[in-house]
Amino acid sequence: MSSSSTTKVISVGNPLCGDDGIGPAVIAALHNCPLPDSVSLLNAGIDPLNIVDELINNEKVILIDAAMMKGTPGDVHFLKPYDLKHLSYRSINSTHGFGVAECIDLAIKLGSVSDISLIGVQPENIDAGNQLSDSVSSSIPEIIEIILKEVNR
Amino acid sequence: MSNLNLNINVEHITRVEGHGNIVVNMKDGVLEKCILNIVEPPRYFEAMLRGRSWTEAHIITSRICGICSIGHVTASVNATEEALGLKLSEQDTLLRKLILHGETLQSHVLHIYFLVAPDLLRVPSVFPLVATHKDVVLRALRMKKNANYICDELAGRTIHPIAVVPGGYTKLPTVEQLKNIKKMLVDVFIPDAEATLETLKALAPNLPAFERETEYIGLVNDEEYAFYKGDIASTDTGRTSHQNYKAMTNEYIVPHSSSKRCKAKRSSLMVGALARFNLNSKMLHPLATQVAEALGLKAPCYNPFMNNVAQFVEAVHAVEDSLKIIDTLIERGIEDKPAPRDISFNGGGTGVGAVEVPRGILYHEYTYNNKGQITNANCIIPTGQNLSNIEDDMVKLVNEMVKAGKSEDEITFALEMLVRAYDPCISCSVHMLDVKYKY
């Protein structure tokens, strides 16, 4: 475990599946934002299982993913792990059935010491294609504002 | 027993990649239906490749799968290189083998720990194991992460590699990176593999003692346990060139599957770790040989459930072989020569890439025109080759279990476990263009 304060901002999602690419798009935008040295960015792609250890050992972890929340496309929700059970969250693209919610659950059961948050974005369209819909794309400034507030908290 | 009825319908088998259903109907002791119903929609990748440039094929086919994308890229660049006469240096060939080992480790570790171990401990998933076997779950995650690290460093990404291109690489690793991978393998991965051996020794007795001999097909060559290249070998008919792959697959369709099936000498064939082990076991490195002995795996082995043990034996072999390759590369130094960009197409041509990926032989065949564009493509995926074999196993397993007086629940559990033993990648296997359902 790292002794210094660490915050990891991690995206999950497939940019080839329309709005499922919102996470990677936010990470790309964050590369142009001033961030404290303790913050690092990671695009975890489509296999959330790869990030379980990140969810265990960092001080703070902020995940960004498209999430089916029965809301209006582009809706942004700032969630904590205990919210996931109530929102019937399901990750859109996961390999071998390990979704983001399952991986957060696994990390917590393994004794996570991280302060985990998830920014869920309601997608409009997750069909094949490398474009975000306007409704989801226009939510990027709001998401970045939430992240900057959270990393500086 | 003659009045026994079974009505098993497992919709969407869990812990496999993609969607498949098990359907078994027995009426008055007579097995009427025993099928693996593949319900994924078609993928159309071969059609997508038509008209595409030689520089794009591997990028497109990488997306066939999120687990074995390195395998698809390797088969793709091999096909393109053979079609267009591109030669790889020895250094670049060694790196291809090393990257492929990284994927074998990623995939086998994931399958053994996360998809199969819950069956052997009779729990529904890896989650209940956190309470009872926390150290094992942490070890599994560490092994997966370290396997990912190899792919990240050498291929540029954990999955969907970007460094591997026809004729070479966009970026070569440094000697320093290779030294770091070696250090991780020696200091962390091997001790974790030793601990895994102890775990598997405890779990292997829970594998069903079921046997059905079939035709085992895998790549072989005279130098090594073949993963990267070789002739196609069958335990029934011997060796043939990789270019004769159609004679070893003979694709056909069945009404209940959106994936094509394959057969060669018999009604079905098996590819994957167990098939490779049966054909290549004498070529295993020393530690892998010891591991096979310790776990009771001996060629020829006709128990499909032992495929999972063979996967672990292969993982150990992959580590040993990786260390050997890394030592050679470190000793020689890395010659940083970029892959060719402008090549002459010489009227085009046809090439076949045959690569052993985690689930068996993967074939890509492309025909290029004189502009370096694909005019025809064919991809035959390991899971498609195994599907008929799984069904033949299912029939024998159901009949044996019914005869032994096992309950419907026990039979259902054994059937799911059997399907998982093959580590099927159903979404990969589905690429049929024209399916006409009979009913």
Interface residues (C-beta under 8 A of the other chain):
Chain A: L16 G45 I46 D47 L49 N50 V52 D53 T95 H96 G97 F98 E102 D105 L106 K109 L110 G111
Chain B: T14 R15 V16 E17 R63 G66 I67 L110 F114 L115 V126 F127 V130 A131 K134 V137 L138 L141 R142 K144 K145 N148 R157 T158 I159 H160
